[in-house]
Amino acid sequence: MIFYKTLRPFKAISFDLDDTLYDNEPVIRKAEQQFLVFLNNTYEKLAELDERRWNLYKALIVKEDPSLKHDVTASRKAAIQRVMIVHGIAPVDAITWSETALQTFIALRSEVDVPNESIELLQQLAKHYPVIAITNGNVDVEKIGLQDKFQFVLKAGNGIKSKPDIALFQQAADQLDIQISDLLHVGDHLNSDVFGAQQHDAQAVWFNPKGSALKGAKLLPTIEIADLQALLNLL
């Protein structure tokens, strides 16, 4: 555990989900591969869609409407609709089928095995502080077994901007009836989690299990840890 700043008293702990409480990178990589196969095999006109072109469609949608960068679910659905229509599927069908395809992807990306250590940690921390989740992602929290491990879970999207914007941190503070500065936020991402929390006066714990360098950090975290269990030392 490395302290970059003096830890102030805090009243609640917020967690990022993906790549903090579980290893999300291989799950997403596999989900993307399986999703493309699903599109190829389910919709005849998408049989030749490859990874390169699919990624171009996803990038194009966000370029056309930058607000979609704050909503990974809406962005994906819009990309699915666009690729369907461009490949000759009737717009009325694309609207319906894109929702089905979207739910398929969310199911695939939610095939996560949360380590028992993470679950037990949340249970221990919850005995001392309100514990919540703040995520930019769209994992199905119920499917991965974390629905009852937080007081509530906040997700970017539906008009709520993603971290590092203040929106989710403010919403968390409002629902907890505390100030943003009373939050201790735990996450793996130097921009969305560390910078996002610190720039809005919350304290940030940088989860850095791979020992990555602080290169590119806009603000130093309050604390750096390589093992989430180290949080128990703060109790």
Residue, then its C-alpha position, 0 to 999 in steps of 0.5 A: m500500500i502506497f500513500y501519496k496523500t494523507l487519507r482523510p476520514f470518509k463516510a462511504i466507499s464506492f467501487d468501480l466494477d470492471d477490472t477492479l472487482y474481477d478481471n474483465e478484459p478476457v471476458i470482453r474480448k471473448a464476448e466480442q468474438q462470440f457476438l460477431v459470430f452471433l451476428n454472422n450466424t443469426y442474420e443472413k445479411l451480416a454473414e460476411l461482417d468481420e471484426r474490422r468493419w464492425n469496429l469501424y461502425k462502432a467508432l463511426i457512431v460515436k464520432e457522429d454523436p459524441s454523447l454516445k461515448h457516455d453510454v456504452t449500451a446505447s452506443r452499441k445498439a445504435a451501431i447494431q442498427r446502423v450495420m443492419i440497415v447498411h447491409g440491407i435489413a429493413p429499418v423496422d426490423a433493425i429496430t427490433w432485432s438490434e434490441t435482441a442482439l444487444q441483450t445477447f451481447i450483455a449476456l455474453r459480457s456478463e459471463v463473469d466469475v467474481p472471485n470469492e475474495s472480492i465478495e467477502l471483501l465487500q461484505q466485510l467493508a459493508k459492516h463499517y461503511p455504506v458500499i456502492a458501485i459506480t460503473n461506466g459499463n453495462v454488466d448485468v450485476e444480478k447475473i454476476g451475483l453482486q446485486d445484493k452486495f451494494q446499497f445501490v449500483l450507478k451506471a453511466g447512460n440514459g443521460i448520465k455522463s460517464k466517469p470522470d464526469i461529476a455526474l455519477f459521483q454527485q448522484a452517489a453522494d446525493q443518494l447517500d446524503i453526503q458530500i462527494s468529498d466524503l466518498l472513498h472511490v476504488g478503481d483501476h483506471l487512472n482517468s475515469d476512477v482516479f482523476g474522476a474522483q480526485q478532481h471532484d474532491a473525493q478520495a481515490v484508491w488506485f487498484n494496480p495489481k499489475g504494477s503499472a506506472l503512474k505515467g499519464a496520470k492527471l492527478l495522483p491517487t490518495i492510495e495505491i494498492a496491488d491487492l484489494q484486501a489491503l482495504l481492510n487495513l483502512l478500517 
